[in-house]
Amino acid sequence: MYYIILFIRAMKHFGIAFILAATAFVIYALRAPRFVDKDAFYKTKNDWHQTDNVLFLKTVEKHLTFKHKAIAYAATFYVAGLVLLYLQKNIRTLKSAANPRKVLVIGIIAIVSGFVAFILSNLWLEYNELLPPNQTTQTVFRNELAPLSTFYILWFGIHVPALLDDYNTNFPFLKLGLSYINVLYFSTTIMAAGFMFVCIAGGQFFYFLSSLIWVYFHLLVLSGKRSSIPMKI
């Protein structure tokens, strides 16, 4: 219980730190120019003939300041700070759903949020002229939406069986322990949380918003579907 109290108290401090960092990023973004070398940026962009987005970004970002990334980090850190402050006050009230159907709805919302994050992230790249000149958001959507859809449907599908029977309703998140935890859903929850931290570290604002919904979905599944066999630690 002592460590739980420390954890909850730490949330407040981390939340404030994230908001202060977001404020610093905003101040920098308001004062910084966009380009290090504007002519070199547009020359590199206009002469580019490959379709590798990652390589293109690495190449053209040499001619940009940190301004566009600072804006993304500011938004990401600000929301992360607000989430931590919310959790610091309300984490004791968070629990598994009163009805498994609610978890299904949250899962569907998470899938939709993933598509929205994908679309908005690419529109953000296009707005900042960070897509190769021979690509548009339409070509990116056409090439990547199908595999993304397959992944989301399969990922959601492996969690549906947890909601079909023996779902433990109204089980507090804070009472989750390793003794009777479901190993499969614990693993997927860890992966979802890991993706969320990657989004924060990379300033991926739209994906971070989506990851919050996914993590909540995973916690609802994990807390409601405990193992009948104790885990030996």
C-alpha positions as CSV (number, residue, x, y, z in Angstrom):
1,M,0.0,0.0,0.0
2,Y,2.9,2.3,0.8
3,Y,4.3,2.0,-2.7
4,I,0.9,2.6,-4.3
5,I,0.6,5.9,-2.3
6,L,4.1,6.9,-3.5
7,F,3.1,6.0,-7.1
8,I,0.0,8.1,-6.9
9,R,1.9,11.1,-5.4
10,A,4.5,10.8,-8.1
11,M,1.9,11.2,-10.8
12,K,1.2,14.7,-9.7
13,H,4.9,15.7,-9.9
14,F,5.3,14.0,-13.3
15,G,2.1,15.7,-14.6
16,I,3.3,19.1,-13.6
17,A,6.8,18.4,-15.1
18,F,5.1,17.4,-18.4
19,I,3.0,20.6,-18.5
20,L,6.1,22.8,-17.7
21,A,8.0,21.0,-20.5
22,A,5.1,21.5,-22.9
23,T,5.1,25.3,-22.0
24,A,8.8,25.4,-22.8
25,F,8.3,23.8,-26.2
26,V,5.5,26.3,-27.0
27,I,7.8,29.2,-26.1
28,Y,10.5,27.8,-28.3
29,A,8.1,27.1,-31.2
30,L,6.8,30.7,-31.1
31,R,10.2,32.2,-31.3
32,A,12.1,29.8,-33.6
33,P,12.2,30.1,-37.4
34,R,11.1,27.1,-39.4
35,F,14.2,26.7,-41.6
36,V,17.9,26.4,-41.1
37,D,18.3,26.7,-44.8
38,K,15.1,27.3,-46.8
39,D,16.7,27.1,-50.2
40,A,18.5,23.9,-49.4
41,F,15.2,22.4,-48.1
42,Y,13.2,23.1,-51.2
43,K,16.1,22.0,-53.5
44,T,16.4,18.7,-51.7
45,K,12.6,18.2,-51.8
46,N,12.3,19.1,-55.5
47,D,15.2,16.9,-56.5
48,W,13.9,13.9,-54.5
49,H,12.9,10.9,-56.6
50,Q,12.6,8.0,-54.0
51,T,9.5,7.0,-52.1
52,D,11.2,6.1,-48.8
53,N,9.5,8.4,-46.3
54,V,11.9,7.8,-43.4
55,L,15.0,8.5,-45.6
56,F,13.3,11.6,-47.0
57,L,12.5,12.9,-43.4
58,K,16.1,12.3,-42.3
59,T,17.4,14.2,-45.3
60,V,15.2,17.2,-45.4
61,E,15.1,17.7,-41.6
62,K,18.7,18.7,-41.7
63,H,17.5,22.0,-43.2
64,L,14.8,22.5,-40.6
65,T,14.9,23.7,-37.0
66,F,13.2,21.8,-34.2
67,K,10.1,24.0,-34.5
68,H,7.7,21.5,-36.1
69,K,8.8,18.8,-33.6
70,A,8.5,21.2,-30.7
71,I,4.8,21.9,-31.6
72,A,4.1,18.1,-31.6
73,Y,6.0,17.6,-28.3
74,A,4.2,20.5,-26.7
75,A,0.8,19.0,-27.5
76,T,1.9,15.5,-26.5
77,F,3.4,16.5,-23.2
78,Y,0.5,18.8,-22.3
79,V,-2.0,16.0,-22.7
80,A,0.2,13.5,-20.9
81,G,0.5,16.0,-18.0
82,L,-3.3,16.4,-17.8
83,V,-3.8,12.6,-17.9
84,L,-1.4,12.1,-15.1
85,L,-3.0,14.8,-13.0
86,Y,-6.4,13.2,-13.7
87,L,-5.1,9.8,-12.7
88,Q,-3.6,11.2,-9.5
89,K,-7.0,12.2,-8.4
90,N,-9.2,9.4,-9.8
91,I,-7.1,6.3,-10.1
92,R,-8.8,4.7,-7.1
93,T,-12.1,4.9,-8.9
94,L,-11.0,3.2,-12.1
95,K,-12.2,-0.4,-12.4
96,S,-13.3,-3.0,-14.9
97,A,-16.5,-2.4,-16.8
98,A,-19.9,-3.0,-15.3
99,N,-20.9,-4.7,-18.5
100,P,-18.6,-6.4,-21.0
101,R,-20.4,-4.7,-23.9
102,K,-18.9,-1.4,-22.7
103,V,-15.4,-2.9,-23.3
104,L,-16.4,-3.9,-26.9
105,V,-17.5,-0.4,-27.5
106,I,-14.2,1.0,-26.1
107,G,-12.3,-1.5,-28.4
108,I,-14.2,-0.3,-31.5
109,I,-13.5,3.3,-30.5
110,A,-9.8,2.4,-30.1
111,I,-9.8,0.9,-33.6
112,V,-11.4,4.1,-35.1
113,S,-8.9,6.3,-33.1
114,G,-6.1,4.3,-34.7
115,F,-7.3,5.1,-38.2
116,V,-7.9,8.7,-37.3
117,A,-4.4,9.0,-35.8
118,F,-2.9,7.5,-39.0
119,I,-4.8,9.9,-41.2
120,L,-4.1,13.0,-39.1
121,S,-0.4,12.1,-38.7
122,N,0.1,11.9,-42.5
123,L,-1.9,15.1,-43.0
124,W,0.4,16.8,-40.5
125,L,3.4,15.6,-42.5
126,E,1.8,16.9,-45.7
127,Y,1.1,20.2,-44.0
128,N,4.7,20.6,-43.0
129,E,5.8,19.5,-46.5
130,L,7.5,16.4,-45.1
131,L,6.2,13.9,-47.6
132,P,8.3,13.1,-50.7
133,P,7.1,15.1,-53.7
134,N,6.1,12.0,-55.6
135,Q,3.8,10.9,-52.8
136,T,0.5,12.3,-51.5
137,T,-1.6,11.4,-48.4
138,Q,-3.9,9.6,-50.9
139,T,-1.2,7.2,-52.0
140,V,0.0,6.6,-48.5
141,F,-3.6,5.8,-47.4
142,R,-4.1,3.5,-50.4
143,N,-0.9,1.6,-49.7
144,E,-1.1,1.3,-45.9
145,L,-4.7,1.3,-44.8
146,A,-5.3,-2.4,-45.7
147,P,-2.5,-3.9,-43.6
148,L,-3.3,-1.5,-40.8
149,S,-7.0,-2.6,-40.9
150,T,-5.9,-6.3,-40.8
151,F,-3.6,-5.6,-37.8
152,Y,-6.3,-3.8,-35.8
153,I,-9.0,-6.4,-36.5
154,L,-6.7,-9.3,-35.5
155,W,-5.5,-7.4,-32.4
156,F,-9.0,-6.6,-31.3
157,G,-10.1,-10.1,-32.1
158,I,-7.7,-11.9,-29.7
159,H,-9.3,-9.8,-26.8
160,V,-12.9,-10.6,-27.7
161,P,-12.9,-14.1,-26.0
162,A,-12.2,-12.4,-22.7
163,L,-15.6,-10.7,-22.9
164,L,-17.7,-13.7,-23.7
165,D,-17.9,-15.4,-20.3
166,D,-16.6,-15.0,-16.7
167,Y,-15.9,-11.3,-17.0
168,N,-15.2,-9.9,-13.6
169,T,-17.2,-6.6,-13.4
170,N,-16.2,-3.6,-11.3
171,F,-12.8,-5.0,-10.4
172,P,-10.5,-2.0,-9.3
173,F,-7.4,-1.5,-11.4
174,L,-5.3,-0.9,-8.2
175,K,-6.1,-4.4,-7.0
176,L,-4.5,-6.0,-10.0
177,G,-1.8,-8.3,-8.9
178,L,0.4,-10.9,-10.6
179,S,-1.0,-13.9,-8.7
180,Y,-4.0,-14.5,-10.8
181,I,-3.2,-12.4,-13.8
182,N,-4.0,-13.5,-17.3
183,V,-0.6,-13.9,-19.0
184,L,-1.9,-13.2,-22.6
185,Y,-3.7,-10.1,-21.7
186,F,-1.0,-8.9,-19.4
187,S,1.5,-9.2,-22.3
188,T,-0.7,-7.3,-24.7
189,T,-1.3,-4.6,-22.1
190,I,2.5,-4.2,-21.6
191,M,2.9,-3.9,-25.4
192,A,0.1,-1.3,-25.6
193,A,1.7,0.7,-22.7
194,G,5.1,0.4,-24.4
195,F,3.7,1.8,-27.6
196,M,2.2,4.7,-25.6
197,F,5.6,5.5,-24.1
198,V,7.2,5.4,-27.6
199,C,4.6,7.9,-28.8
200,I,5.4,10.2,-25.9
201,A,9.1,9.9,-26.4
202,G,8.7,10.6,-30.1
203,G,6.2,13.4,-29.8
204,Q,3.7,11.5,-31.9
205,F,0.7,13.4,-30.7
206,F,-2.1,11.8,-32.7
207,Y,-0.9,8.3,-32.1
208,F,-0.5,9.1,-28.4
209,L,-4.1,10.1,-28.1
210,S,-5.1,6.8,-29.8
211,S,-2.7,4.8,-27.5
212,L,-4.5,6.2,-24.4
213,I,-7.7,4.6,-25.6
214,W,-6.0,1.4,-26.4
215,V,-4.3,1.2,-23.0
216,Y,-7.6,1.8,-21.3
217,F,-9.2,-1.0,-23.4
218,H,-6.4,-3.4,-22.4
219,L,-6.8,-2.5,-18.7
220,L,-10.5,-3.1,-18.9
221,V,-9.8,-6.6,-20.4
222,L,-7.0,-7.4,-18.0
223,S,-8.9,-6.4,-14.9
224,G,-12.0,-8.2,-16.0
225,K,-10.5,-11.5,-17.2
226,R,-8.3,-12.9,-14.4
227,S,-6.7,-16.4,-14.6
228,S,-8.1,-19.2,-12.5
229,I,-4.6,-20.6,-12.0
230,P,-2.2,-18.6,-9.8
231,M,1.1,-17.5,-11.4
232,K,4.2,-18.8,-9.7
233,I,6.7,-16.0,-9.2
